[in-house]
Amino acid sequence: MHHFDYRDGVLHGEGVSLEALAATVGTPCYVYSRATLVRHWQVMDAALAAVDHTICYSVKANSNLAVLQLLASLGSGFDIVSRGELERVIAAGGDPSRVVFSGVGKGDAEIEAALIAGIRCVNVESGDELAVIEGVARSLDLRAPIAIRVNPDVDARTHAYIATGLKTSKFGVDVDRAMALYRVAAASPHLEVVGVDTHIGSQLTDVEPLVEALDCVLALVDRLAAEGITLRHVDMGGGLGIPYRDEITAPPRAYGEALCSRLSARGLSLIVEPGRVIAGNAGLLLMRVLATKENGEKRFVIVDAGMNDNMRPTLYGAWQRIMPVRDPGDAPLAAVDVVGPVCETGDFFAKDRDLPPARRGDLLAMMSAGAYGFAMASTYNSRVRPAEVLVHGDAWALIRERESVSDLWRGEHLIDASWLAPGAADDPDDHGGHGGHGGGTRQR
């Protein structure tokens, strides 16, 4: 469910006209619905009510400070994969003690920052990482709360790029290796074993693979208990899918029933890390038509948003609904490619999509863009990243300004003018005379 619909012939976000919004803020622009974000979080929370649980929203899905602030106000915890995401959570008012740190490659400084902040748990991906965490904790004279990420070798039945629970995946360790790591952790004065973690993939439409993964994890919990290693929580990761097109997805209620039925009698807390299911259908990408053209039998609608603004169609071949902001009524449909201005053939949002006629200046909305939209945006082709807006009833707030052109080279430095002189680079073995400072920056 979302709160985007036609009113008086114009697509609205809650009570805000997207036509009026585009006239004020410009395009391309991401628009998020507060009511949808709140509803999706609360539905997930209610689905897990049968057990003690913590929803740790996956920050990577949509990391805007205002979105994180809103979710923190609901009591959400957070799943992070970098120090940058940790600092975002803290800046947005999130509680570090409700943060879990995931990710296959955590740097020493990131681990140190997380432990100093007092996060709930570090999800460990390998023996090497466990040793690093122990060393950092020793240097800080504290105990690091850890869970081992188990790779249950379960097929998530999703896109290969977002399937993370198979033997061939870079994530986690197998059950036998996990047992060995838990023994090491339990014997260390600087590690505190608190849980077990798994995450089998993203955009899951069926709960059966999750149940299979949970059963594998619970068997490990029992093996650990037999050796005197008692866990407090099970972290099942995220991954619950959303309908982009006509997918039949498992509702949060079915997801909750499947997990809670296996945990309710065990005295274990449950952590989940939803991202897409909360933010995905809570946002859209608003864009304006720049031109239309025909090449032989192919028709193109060229818009001012590009693959740098939303990578999903290019990266995953993802299908996302595209709607005219003006209700087209019974206008005839024709197959078109919706493409952007980026200098790549892969810069497309839709191929052979049946859409009503479009002309220069028309507004289009790409739906289901609240997750992995702006979060994956780039400045490729030196294109500024778009604005972000949150709507709330009849009001709206600019929650990220559109970047300026000068933002594109912030942090870059021109070289010393002497390096531009004719003959300055003629002799690659001559390093003399050019090792000084230029513009306050060391030149190498």
C-alpha positions as CSV (number, residue, x, y, z in Angstrom):
1,M,0.0,0.0,0.0
2,H,1.1,3.6,-0.6
3,H,-0.4,7.1,-0.6
4,F,0.1,8.1,-4.2
5,D,-3.0,8.5,-6.3
6,Y,-4.8,10.7,-8.8
7,R,-6.9,13.5,-7.4
8,D,-8.7,15.9,-9.8
9,G,-6.7,14.4,-12.7
10,V,-3.3,15.0,-11.1
11,L,-1.1,12.5,-9.3
12,H,-0.7,13.4,-5.6
13,G,1.6,12.3,-2.8
14,E,-0.8,12.2,0.1
15,G,-2.4,15.6,-0.3
16,V,0.4,17.3,-2.3
17,S,0.1,17.8,-6.0
18,L,3.2,16.4,-7.7
19,E,2.6,18.8,-10.6
20,A,2.8,21.8,-8.2
21,L,5.7,20.2,-6.3
22,A,7.7,19.8,-9.5
23,A,7.1,23.4,-10.4
24,T,8.6,24.5,-7.1
25,V,11.4,22.0,-6.5
26,G,12.3,21.0,-10.1
27,T,13.0,17.6,-11.5
28,P,14.3,14.9,-11.2
29,C,13.2,14.7,-7.6
30,Y,12.5,11.8,-5.2
31,V,9.2,12.1,-3.2
32,Y,8.5,10.1,-0.1
33,S,5.3,9.6,1.8
34,R,5.5,10.0,5.6
35,A,2.2,8.1,6.0
36,T,3.4,5.2,4.0
37,L,6.7,4.9,5.8
38,V,4.9,5.0,9.2
39,R,2.3,2.4,8.1
40,H,4.8,0.0,6.7
41,W,7.0,0.1,9.8
42,Q,4.0,-0.3,12.1
43,V,2.6,-3.3,10.1
44,M,5.9,-5.0,10.4
45,D,6.1,-4.3,14.1
46,A,2.6,-5.7,14.7
47,A,3.4,-8.8,12.6
48,L,6.2,-9.7,15.1
49,A,4.3,-8.9,18.3
50,A,4.1,-12.5,19.5
51,V,7.9,-12.4,20.4
52,D,10.3,-10.0,21.9
53,H,11.7,-8.3,18.8
54,T,13.7,-5.3,17.4
55,I,13.2,-3.9,14.0
56,C,16.6,-2.8,12.7
57,Y,15.7,-0.8,9.6
58,S,18.3,-1.4,6.8
59,V,19.9,2.0,6.4
60,K,21.3,1.1,3.0
61,A,17.8,1.1,1.5
62,N,17.2,4.8,2.1
63,S,19.6,6.7,4.3
64,N,18.1,10.2,4.2
65,L,18.4,11.7,7.7
66,A,14.8,12.7,7.8
67,V,13.7,9.2,7.0
68,L,16.0,7.8,9.7
69,Q,14.7,10.4,12.1
70,L,11.1,9.5,11.4
71,L,11.8,5.8,11.9
72,A,13.8,6.4,15.1
73,S,10.7,8.3,16.5
74,L,8.7,5.1,16.0
75,G,11.2,3.1,18.1
76,S,13.1,1.6,15.2
77,G,16.6,0.2,15.5
78,F,19.0,0.2,12.5
79,D,21.1,-2.2,10.5
80,I,24.3,-0.5,9.3
81,V,27.1,-1.6,6.9
82,S,29.5,1.3,7.3
83,R,30.7,4.0,9.7
84,G,29.0,6.5,7.5
85,E,25.7,4.8,8.1
86,L,26.4,4.7,11.9
87,E,27.1,8.4,11.9
88,R,23.9,9.0,9.9
89,V,21.9,7.1,12.5
90,I,23.4,9.1,15.3
91,A,22.9,12.4,13.5
92,A,19.2,11.5,13.0
93,G,18.7,10.8,16.7
94,G,18.9,7.0,16.5
95,D,19.9,5.0,19.5
96,P,23.3,3.2,19.0
97,S,22.2,0.5,21.4
98,R,19.6,-0.5,18.9
99,V,22.1,-0.8,16.0
100,V,23.5,-4.0,14.5
101,F,26.6,-3.8,12.3
102,S,26.5,-6.0,9.2
103,G,28.7,-6.3,6.1
104,V,31.5,-8.5,4.9
105,G,34.3,-6.0,5.0
106,K,34.5,-3.8,8.2
107,G,37.5,-1.6,8.6
108,D,39.4,-1.4,12.0
109,A,38.4,2.2,12.5
110,E,34.8,1.4,11.7
111,I,34.7,-1.4,14.3
112,E,36.3,0.9,16.8
113,A,33.7,3.7,16.2
114,A,30.9,1.2,16.5
115,L,32.2,-0.3,19.8
116,I,32.8,3.2,21.3
117,A,29.3,4.2,20.3
118,G,27.9,1.2,22.2
119,I,26.1,-0.6,19.4
120,R,24.0,-3.7,20.2
121,C,25.9,-6.2,18.1
122,V,28.6,-6.7,15.4
123,N,27.6,-9.4,12.9
124,V,30.9,-11.3,12.2
125,E,31.6,-12.6,8.7
126,S,34.8,-14.5,9.1
127,G,37.5,-15.8,11.4
128,D,39.8,-12.9,10.3
129,E,37.1,-10.4,11.2
130,L,36.5,-12.0,14.6
131,A,40.2,-11.6,15.4
132,V,40.2,-8.0,14.3
133,I,37.1,-7.3,16.5
134,E,38.8,-9.0,19.5
135,G,41.9,-6.9,19.0
136,V,40.0,-3.6,18.7
137,A,38.0,-4.5,21.8
138,R,41.2,-5.4,23.7
139,S,42.7,-2.0,22.8
140,L,39.6,-0.3,24.1
141,D,39.5,-2.5,27.2
142,L,35.9,-3.6,26.6
143,R,33.9,-6.6,25.5
144,A,32.5,-6.5,22.0
145,P,29.0,-8.0,21.6
146,I,29.1,-10.3,18.6
147,A,27.0,-12.7,16.5
148,I,28.3,-15.0,13.8
149,R,26.7,-14.6,10.4
150,V,25.8,-18.1,9.2
151,N,25.5,-19.0,5.6
152,P,22.8,-21.7,5.5
153,D,23.1,-22.5,1.8
154,V,19.5,-21.7,1.1
155,D,18.3,-20.6,-2.3
156,A,16.4,-17.3,-1.8
157,R,14.9,-17.5,-5.3
158,T,15.7,-14.0,-6.1
159,H,18.1,-12.1,-8.5
160,A,21.6,-13.5,-8.4
161,Y,23.1,-10.2,-7.4
162,I,21.0,-10.0,-4.2
163,A,21.0,-13.7,-3.2
164,T,23.4,-13.8,-0.2
165,G,22.8,-17.2,1.5
166,L,24.3,-19.7,-0.9
167,K,27.7,-21.5,-0.5
168,T,29.1,-19.4,-3.4
169,S,28.2,-16.1,-1.7
170,K,30.8,-13.9,-0.1
171,F,28.7,-13.5,3.0
172,G,28.8,-15.5,6.2
173,V,30.3,-18.8,7.2
174,D,29.0,-22.4,7.1
175,V,27.5,-24.0,10.2
176,D,30.6,-26.0,11.1
177,R,32.9,-23.0,10.8
178,A,30.4,-21.0,12.9
179,M,30.7,-23.6,15.7
180,A,34.4,-23.2,15.7
181,L,34.2,-19.4,15.8
182,Y,31.7,-19.4,18.6
183,R,34.1,-21.5,20.7
184,V,36.8,-19.0,20.1
185,A,34.6,-16.1,20.9
186,A,33.2,-17.7,24.1
187,A,36.7,-18.2,25.4
188,S,37.8,-14.6,24.9
189,P,37.6,-12.0,27.7
190,H,37.1,-9.3,25.0
191,L,34.2,-10.9,23.1
192,E,30.6,-11.3,24.3
193,V,28.6,-13.9,22.4
194,V,25.0,-12.5,22.2
195,G,23.4,-13.9,19.1
196,V,23.4,-15.5,15.7
197,D,22.8,-13.8,12.4
198,T,21.7,-14.9,8.9
199,H,20.5,-13.1,5.8
200,I,19.7,-15.0,2.6
201,G,18.8,-12.3,0.1
202,S,16.7,-9.4,-0.9
203,Q,13.3,-9.1,-2.7
204,L,12.0,-12.4,-1.3
205,T,8.4,-13.2,-2.3
206,D,8.0,-16.4,-0.3
207,V,8.6,-17.1,3.4
208,E,9.6,-20.8,2.8
209,P,13.3,-20.0,2.2
210,L,13.3,-17.9,5.4
211,V,11.8,-20.7,7.4
212,E,14.4,-23.1,6.0
213,A,17.2,-20.7,7.0
214,L,15.7,-20.2,10.5
215,D,15.5,-24.0,11.0
216,C,19.1,-24.2,10.1
217,V,20.0,-21.4,12.5
218,L,18.0,-22.9,15.4
219,A,19.7,-26.3,15.0
220,L,23.0,-24.4,15.4
221,V,21.5,-22.7,18.5
222,D,20.8,-26.1,20.0
223,R,24.3,-27.4,19.2
224,L,25.8,-24.3,20.9
225,A,23.6,-24.7,24.0
226,A,24.8,-28.3,24.3
227,E,28.3,-26.9,24.7
228,G,27.2,-24.3,27.2
229,I,27.1,-21.4,24.8
230,T,23.8,-19.6,25.3
231,L,22.5,-17.0,22.8
232,R,20.1,-14.1,23.5
233,H,18.9,-13.3,20.0
234,V,18.4,-14.6,16.5
235,D,18.9,-12.0,13.7
236,M,17.1,-13.1,10.5
237,G,18.2,-10.2,8.4
238,G,15.8,-8.6,6.0
239,G,14.8,-9.2,2.4
240,L,11.0,-9.4,2.4
241,G,9.9,-8.3,-1.1
242,I,7.4,-5.8,-2.4
243,P,5.1,-5.8,-5.4
244,Y,6.8,-3.8,-8.2
245,R,4.6,-5.1,-10.9
246,D,2.3,-8.1,-10.4
247,E,4.4,-10.1,-8.0
248,I,2.5,-12.0,-5.3
249,T,4.6,-11.3,-2.2
250,A,4.3,-12.7,1.3
251,P,2.6,-10.2,3.6
252,P,4.3,-9.2,6.8
253,R,1.7,-11.1,8.7
254,A,2.6,-14.4,7.1
255,Y,6.3,-13.5,7.6
256,G,5.8,-12.8,11.3
257,E,3.7,-16.0,11.9
258,A,6.3,-18.2,10.2
259,L,9.2,-16.8,12.4
260,C,7.3,-16.3,15.6
261,S,5.8,-19.8,15.6
262,R,9.4,-21.2,15.8
263,L,10.7,-18.7,18.3
264,S,7.9,-18.1,20.8
265,A,8.8,-21.0,23.1
266,R,12.6,-20.6,23.0
267,G,13.1,-17.4,25.0
268,L,15.2,-15.9,22.2
269,S,14.7,-12.3,21.0
270,L,14.2,-11.7,17.3
271,I,16.0,-9.1,15.2
272,V,14.9,-8.4,11.7
273,E,16.5,-5.9,9.2
274,P,13.7,-4.8,6.8
275,G,14.5,-2.0,4.3
276,R,12.8,-2.4,1.0
277,V,9.5,-3.5,2.5
278,I,9.3,-0.3,4.6
279,A,10.7,2.3,2.1
280,G,10.3,0.8,-1.4
281,N,6.7,1.7,-2.1
282,A,6.9,4.8,0.1
283,G,8.7,6.8,-2.7
284,L,8.7,7.7,-6.3
285,L,11.1,9.4,-8.8
286,L,9.5,12.5,-10.4
287,M,10.9,13.3,-13.8
288,R,10.1,15.5,-16.8
289,V,10.0,14.6,-20.5
290,L,12.8,16.3,-22.5
291,A,11.9,15.0,-25.9
292,T,10.4,12.1,-27.9
293,K,11.9,10.5,-31.0
294,E,11.6,7.5,-33.3
295,N,14.5,5.5,-34.8
296,G,13.0,3.2,-37.4
297,E,10.4,1.2,-35.5
298,K,11.6,2.2,-32.1
299,R,10.0,5.0,-30.1
300,F,11.7,6.7,-27.3
301,V,10.6,9.0,-24.5
302,I,13.7,10.9,-23.2
303,V,13.4,12.1,-19.6
304,D,15.6,14.3,-17.4
305,A,16.4,11.5,-14.9
306,G,19.0,9.0,-15.8
307,M,20.6,5.7,-14.6
308,N,22.8,7.8,-12.3
309,D,19.6,8.8,-10.4
310,N,18.0,5.3,-10.3
311,M,20.4,2.4,-11.1
312,R,17.9,-0.5,-10.5
313,P,16.6,-1.0,-14.1
314,T,20.2,-0.9,-15.5
315,L,21.8,-3.0,-12.8
316,Y,19.2,-5.6,-12.1
317,G,16.9,-5.3,-15.2
318,A,14.3,-4.2,-12.6
319,W,10.7,-3.4,-13.7
320,Q,9.2,-0.3,-12.1
321,R,5.8,1.2,-12.9
322,I,5.9,4.5,-14.8
323,M,2.8,6.7,-14.5
324,P,1.9,10.1,-16.1
325,V,1.4,12.7,-13.5
326,R,-1.6,13.9,-15.5
327,D,-4.2,11.2,-15.5
328,P,-4.3,10.0,-19.2
329,G,-7.8,8.7,-19.0
330,D,-8.6,6.4,-21.9
331,A,-5.7,7.7,-24.1
332,P,-4.3,5.0,-26.5
333,L,-1.2,3.1,-25.4
334,A,1.9,2.6,-27.5
335,A,5.2,0.7,-26.8
336,V,8.1,3.0,-26.0
337,D,11.5,2.9,-24.4
338,V,11.8,5.4,-21.5
339,V,15.4,6.5,-21.5
340,G,17.6,9.1,-19.8
341,P,20.3,11.6,-20.9
342,V,23.3,9.6,-19.7
343,C,25.8,8.6,-22.4
344,E,25.2,4.9,-22.1
345,T,22.9,2.5,-24.0
346,G,22.2,1.0,-20.6
347,D,20.6,4.3,-19.5
348,F,17.0,3.2,-19.6
349,F,14.0,2.9,-17.2
350,A,11.7,0.9,-19.4
351,K,11.8,-1.0,-22.6
352,D,8.8,-1.6,-24.9
353,R,6.5,-0.3,-22.2
354,D,2.9,0.4,-23.2
355,L,2.4,4.0,-22.1
356,P,0.0,6.8,-23.2
357,P,1.4,9.6,-25.5
358,A,4.0,11.9,-23.9
359,R,5.4,15.1,-25.1
360,R,8.1,17.6,-24.0
361,G,7.3,19.1,-20.6
362,D,5.1,16.2,-19.4
363,L,5.8,14.8,-16.0
364,L,6.2,11.1,-15.3
365,A,6.5,9.3,-12.0
366,M,8.6,6.1,-11.5
367,M,6.9,4.2,-8.7
368,S,8.4,2.0,-6.0
369,A,11.6,4.1,-5.9
370,G,11.8,4.7,-2.1
371,A,14.4,2.0,-1.6
372,Y,17.7,1.7,-3.5
373,G,16.9,4.7,-5.5
374,F,18.7,7.8,-4.3
375,A,20.8,5.6,-2.0
376,M,22.5,4.2,-5.1
377,A,22.6,7.5,-7.1
378,S,25.8,8.8,-8.5
379,T,27.2,11.8,-10.3
380,Y,28.2,9.9,-13.4
381,N,28.5,12.2,-16.5
382,S,28.9,15.0,-13.9
383,R,25.2,15.1,-13.3
384,V,24.1,16.5,-9.9
385,R,22.1,14.2,-7.7
386,P,18.4,15.0,-7.3
387,A,16.5,16.7,-4.5
388,E,14.5,14.6,-2.0
389,V,11.1,15.7,-0.6
390,L,8.9,14.2,2.2
391,V,5.2,14.8,2.0
392,H,2.9,14.8,5.1
393,G,-0.8,15.4,4.4
394,D,-1.1,18.7,2.5
395,A,2.5,19.8,3.5
396,W,5.9,18.9,2.2
397,A,9.5,19.4,3.3
398,L,12.7,19.5,1.3
399,I,14.8,16.9,3.1
400,R,17.8,17.1,0.7
401,E,18.6,20.0,-1.5
402,R,19.5,19.3,-5.1
403,E,23.3,19.3,-5.5
404,S,24.9,22.3,-7.2
405,V,27.3,22.0,-10.0
406,S,30.1,23.2,-7.7
407,D,29.3,20.3,-5.4
408,L,30.6,18.0,-8.1
409,W,34.2,19.0,-7.6
410,R,34.1,19.7,-3.9
411,G,37.3,18.3,-2.4
412,E,39.1,18.2,-5.7
413,H,42.2,20.4,-6.3
414,L,43.8,21.9,-9.4
415,I,47.5,21.1,-9.9
416,D,50.3,23.7,-9.6
417,A,50.6,25.8,-12.8
418,S,54.3,24.8,-13.1
419,W,53.1,21.2,-13.9
420,L,51.4,22.6,-17.0
421,A,54.5,24.1,-18.6
422,P,55.7,22.6,-21.9
423,G,58.2,19.8,-21.3
424,A,57.2,19.4,-17.6
425,A,56.5,15.7,-18.1
426,D,58.9,15.0,-20.9
427,D,61.3,13.0,-18.7
428,P,59.5,10.4,-16.6
429,D,62.6,9.7,-14.6
430,D,63.1,13.4,-13.6
431,H,61.4,13.9,-10.3
432,G,63.4,16.9,-9.2
433,G,62.0,20.4,-8.7
434,H,58.3,19.3,-8.5
435,G,58.0,17.9,-5.1
436,G,56.7,21.0,-3.4
437,H,53.2,22.1,-2.3
438,G,50.7,23.5,-4.7
439,G,47.5,25.2,-3.5
440,G,48.1,23.9,0.0
441,T,48.0,20.2,-1.1
442,R,50.9,17.9,-1.5
443,Q,51.6,17.1,-5.1
444,R,52.7,13.6,-6.0
